[in-house]
Every structure is written in C-alpha cells, then in structure tokens.
Amino acid sequence: MTNVNSKVVTYLIKMSESTHTVILAGGEGTRLRPLTNSLPKPMLPIIGIPCIQYSIEALKNANIKNVHLACGYRSDDLIPRLQGLDLGINLDFTIEQEPAGTAGAVKLLEDRISSTFIVTSGDVLADVDMKALLDEHKKSHAIATIALTEVENPSEFGIVGLDSEGRINRFKEKPKGEEIFSKLINAGIYVLEKDVLNYIPGNTKYDFSKNLFPLLLEKGELLHGARLQGIWKDIGRPSDLLDANIAMAERKGTAGDRCNARCVGRIVSSDFQGNGCSIVGPSYIGKNVVIGKQSHLESCAIGDNSSVGADTYLKHVMLRENCTLGEGCVLENVVLGRNCTVAPDKVIKNSVIGDFSKI
C-alpha cells in the first residue's frame, strides 16, 4: 500500500448535514489524451451533455439531492465548470491533494456519511436506474451491492462471479483470455452500508475492486451483485467516447427527415442547416451546425457551431465544438477536438486529433 497524507480542501455549497452519495471524479483520463489536455474527463460531451451529468441526473431521479464530489486531477478546472451548470442538486466538492484510490477517497469523507450510501463514477456514461439499484440492495441485506453490466470483451475490466441467489463469490481484475469466467463486470457503482468504512485503512491508497471487496469476501461479509438497468459505457478511450455518443443517440433520438436533411434511423439534433445532406443514425447533430450539399454522415456526433463542407463523407466520426471541414473530405473512425480545421479534399482515417489543429 502507498501512504497517503492527503489534505482535504472542501468547497461547501448549500450542503445539508447528512449526505449519502459520493461521485468519484479524480481520474486523469490519460488514455483519452489529447482530448483531456483541455477538458477534465467527466466534462467530455455525450450528445452535447457532460458525461458526469448523466450520473447526476440518475441520482436526481432516485430523489437524491445532496452529493459529495471527490475530486483530484484538474479539480480547479472541473469545479467551476460544474458550478456553472444548473444541475438541480447540492454539490459538496472535496479535493484529494494526493491520489487516495477509489475507496481511500471515500474514507476521507467518513465523518459525513451516516448510513447507507451510494458511490458512483463521474467519468463513465451511466444513464441508469439508481432507485432500482437501491431497492435491490435493501432486499439483499448485503453490506455492499455492486452494480454489474455485461460486456463482450471483459479483459479490461474486473469480472464478477455470482451464485444462484445473486451473491458475489469471486472477482478477477483484468482477466486474460483463459481466466475469463464471466462477462459480467464491475460497473463502478456501489450501494454500501457505513460499516464497510471500518475495513478501509486511513492514510493509505486503497481501491474498492482491488482491495476492499476481496477483503470483504475473505471476512465472510455478504456482497450482492445487481444488474444495471439502463445504459452504462466506459469512455476510457476516444473510440469509447464516440461509441457512447452513438449509444445515447440511439437511446434518445427520433426518426424522420429534418432541417432539409434526409435522415435514416434515430437522430438527436438541434436546429441545423442540412442543405440536402443525408444523415444515417444513430447520430447527433449539435446547435448551429452547417452541413454542405451532397454530404453524407453515418454514425456521427457533430458538436455545436461546426461546419461540414459539401460532398464530404463522414463515418463513425466525432467533431467537438467549432470544427470546420472543407469540401470533399473523407473521414472514418476519427475524433477531432475543439476548434479544428481540415482543408478541402483531405482523407483522414483511424485518428484522434487534438484541439486547435489545422490539417
């Protein structure tokens, strides 16, 4: 273990005495660079909405109004951005001066937690039913309920084994092919009794999945696994961020032509200028977007105030805000940061391009 001598700095905003939800938002988002060079990972947009806002909305829908946000990396950027949003809840921001791990970050808030509480992540897409998760935890009588979701390739996650009654009986972090015994993964959302905090050492870097949950199993504590209801997606890499946008466009979009564009499939859009283009969903088109004549977009997420030139072909492409593409471009499997400019007739494939780039 790594000793942690974290000084906790707190910004209290209309906070009540009792709070039972913690959102972890201290990750660096290294695999998302260069996109996280200018924006904290929880603020990356999914159909125009910051990723963390989906977790907050899910908590609001479960009638939770007070939330601790455990911040670390780029907290001086994240906090004012969140303060500028009309979220409809009370946020208490706590800053780790040194990384404490997922469980260690919650241990730092021990004196503010008085009963059953939720821990969730601010840097995954979690448009899920938190109330159903809470209800299942109460019925299970477990010390901890771990939200689970199924993925096709679980090798980058922590997998979980269940018995016939939904009790968790084993874990494996990032299993190799021959070690995979389940496609159910730990989704990083937990409902916990306060007693779990007694198992977390103070002033030590400590994680839920690597340290705490295996210890609870060893001690004979009851751990319950609950399948999430809704959409959960990791956004660890730029391609994952694009996939999350496409998944939410499928979930939230509607069918039908609009704004002088021929549309097939489900599209989420604001007012834009279609100019006779064609759009195949699931896709997202932001505000004040201009798309040139005879352009074709398929499974795309186009940020606000962006412009796509005529006769341009985009497939599986994400443009952040204020991007400009010239005429006749071809882009496939590409993510562009903010304020990028691409000259006419350029072909770009399988690329991630940082903010303010000119090509």
N, C-alpha and C positions, 0 to 999 in steps of 0.2 A: 504493500500500500504506500501511497505518497502522502506525506504530512501536508496538511492544508492549514495555513494561518490566514484565513480569509477575513477581511474586514467587510462587514455588510453595511452598505450605504442604502438607505431607504428613502424613496420619494412617496409620500402618503397623499392620496387623492380621495377625499370623501370616503375613507375606509372605515368599515364597521369593526367592532371588537372581534367578531367571530368570522373566520374565513375558512372555507373548506375546499378550495380549488387552487392548484398550482399549475401554471403553464411554464414549461421549461423552454427557454429561448436563448440559450447561451452558446449554441454551436457556431463554428466558424464558417461552415459551408465551403470547405476547401475544394471539394470535387466540383463545385458549381462555378469556380473561377473560370473566366473573368467576370461573370455576371454578378458575383458577390463582392467585387472590388469596389463597387459604388453603392451597394444596397444590401442591408442585412438580409440573410436568408429568409426569415419569417415575413419580410415585406415583399418578396418576389410575387408578381401578379399571376393569378389564375382567373381567367376570363375577366380581367380588369380589377380584381379584388385581391388585396394582400392575403397570402396564404394563411397567416395566423388568424385572420378574421373568420375563417370557416370554423376553427376551433372555438372561438369566442361566441359565434352565433349558435353553435351546437350546445354550449353551456347555457346561453340565454334561453334556448328552447327547453332546457331542463329546469328552468326557473332559478338558475344560479346567477347572482347579481354582483358578487364580490370575488375578485380573482387576484391571487398573487402571481406576478410575472417574475420568474427567476432569470435574470439577465447576466450576461458575461461579455462575450466578444461584441464590440461595436454598440454597447449599450447607450453611449452618448448620441448615437445616430438613431437607434431603434426607439428610445423613449419619446423624444419629441415627435417622431412620426406617428406613433400610436396616440399620443396626446392630441394630435391634430385630427384624429378621426372621431366621428360621432358613433361610438360603439354601444352606448346604452347600458354600460356596466361600470362598476367602480374597479379601477386597476391600482394595485399596490406594486410598485417596481422595487425589486431587491437586486443588488448588484454584487456578484462574486468578484473579488479582486484577483483570486486565483481559481482555476477550474477545480470544482469540488466533486465532479461526477454527478450523474443524474440523481442518485439517492442522497449524496452529500449535499447537493443544493437544497433538497427538501429538508434535510436535517437542520440546516441553518434557520429554517422557519418554524422549528418545533414549538416554540413558545406561543405561536399564533394559531396553531392547529389544536382544536379541542375535541374533535370527534371524527367520524367517517369523512374522508376527503378524497378528491379526485386529483390525479396527476395526469397531465396530457402534454403533448408537444406542440410548440408553435411553428415548427418547420417541417411538418408533413401536412398533406391535404387530408382533413378529417371532417367531412360533411356527413356526420354520423348522429345516431340517436343516443345521446348521453343518458336520457331518462331510462331507456330500456336497459342500459348497462347498469345503472344504479339499482333498478328494481331487481335485476338478476343477482346482483351482489347481495342484496338484503335477503333474498330467498336462500342463497347458498350457505349463509352463516360462516363464510370464509374470512380469514384475516386479510386476504388480498384476492381481488378478482383482476385478471389480466385480460384485456381485450385482444382478441385474435382475429386475424384475417388470413385468407388463403391466397398464395401467390404461386405462379407457375414455376419460378426458379427461386427456391428459398436459400440458396447458398450464401447470399449476402446479408442474411437476417438471422435472428435467433428463433429456432423452431421449438415447438412445444408438443409434448405427448399428453393425451388425455385418457382417463379411464371411461367406463361406460356411463358414469354419473357426472362427467364434466370436471372431475378433479384432475389437476395437473400432477403428473407423476415423473416427468423428466424434461430436461432442457438440453439444447445443444446450440452453441453460438457459432454462426457462420460454418455450417457443416460442409464437408467435402462430399462429393457425389455418393460415395459408398456409405456415408454417415447419415444420409437423409432418411428419416423415418416418418416424416410428416411434411405436408405443405402448409400447415398452419403456423403462422409466425406471430411473434410478439409485436403488436402494433404500437407499443409505447404509450398506451392509455391504461391507467390503473384506477381501481377503486380500492381504497385501503383503510383499514382501521388504524387508529392512532398508535396502537400497540406495536405496529411494525417499526416505529421510530426507535423503539428500545433496542432493536437489533442493528441499528446503523451507528457505527462509531463516530464520535465527534472529531473534528480537525483531521479528517482523513478523506482522501479521494475514494469515493465508493459509488458503485453503479447498481441499479436495480437488477438488470438482467445478468450481469457477470458475477455479482457478489451477493446481493440481498436475497433474491428468490431461491438460488441454490441453498443458501443457508437456512431459509425458512423450511424448505423441504427436508433438509437434514434434521432440523429440530422437530419435525413432525407436525408442523403447522399446516392448516388446510388452505390450499391455493386452488382457486376456481378459474376455469377458462371460459370466456364468453365470446361468441362470435359477434363481431360488429354488424350493425345494421346501417347501411348507407355506403358512401364511397370513402375509401381510405387509399391514399397513394403516397409512396415515398417520393420526394423531389430531390434526391441526393445528387443527381447529375443533370446537366442541361437537357438531355433527352427525356429524363423523367419529368422535368418541369413542363416540357411540351406535351408529353403524354397526359399529364394531369389537366392541362388546359383542354385537351381534346375530350377527356373523360367528362369534365364538367360541362363542356358544350353539348355533349350527348345527353347529359342529365337535365340540363336547364334549357336547351334550345327548342325552337319550334320549326315546323316545316313551312314551305311556301316562299315564292318569289318576293323580293322587297327591294326598294331603293334602286330600281332599274337594274337589278341583278337577277340572273337566272339561278335559282337555288335548289339543290337536291340534298335531302337529308336534313338534319337538325342543325340550326344556326342560332347562335346568340349574337345579337347585334344592336347597336345604337343607330342613329341616323348616319348614313354614309352615302357617298356618291358612287353608284355601281357602274354607270356608263356602259351598260350592256355586257358586263363581265359575267363569268359563271363561277359559282361557289359550290363546292361539294362538302357537305358536312360529314362528321361533326366539325364545326369551325366557329371561331369567334372573330367578330369584326368590331373594333372599338369606335369611339366617338371621333367625328371629323376626319374619317378615313376617306381617301380618294383612290379608286381603283380604275385603271385605264381600260379602254375598249379592247375587247377580244382577249383580255387576260383570264387565266384560269387558276383558281385557288382550290386546293384539296387538303382537308385536314390541317387547317392553319389557324394560328392565333395572331391577329394583327392589332398592335397597340394603337392607342389614341394618336391622332394627328399624324398618321403615317400616310405615305403616298406610294402607290404601286403603278409603274408605268404601263403603257399599252403593250399588248402582245407579250405579256410576261407570264411565266408558268411557275407556280409555287406548289410544292407538295411536301407536306409534313414540315412546315416552316413556322417559326415564331419570330415576329418582329416586336421589339419593345417599342416604347413611345417615340414619336418624332423621327421615324426612319423614312428614307426616300430611296426607292428603287427606280432606276431608269427603264426605258423601254426595252423590250426584247430579252429581259433577263430570264435565266432558268435557275431556280434554287430548289434543292431537295435535301431533306434532313439537315436543316440549318436553323440555328438560333442566333439572332442578332440582338446585341444590346441596344441601349437607347441612343438616339441621335446618330445613327449610322447612315452613310450614303454609299450607294452602289451605282456605278456608272452603267450606261446602257450596254446591253448585249453580253453582260458578264454571266458566266456559269459557275455556280458555287454548290458544292455537294459535301455532305457529311462534315460540317464545320460549326464551330462556336466562335463568335466574333464579338469582341468587347465594345463598350460604349465609345461613341465619337469616332469610330473607324471610318475610313474612306477607302473604297475599293474601286 
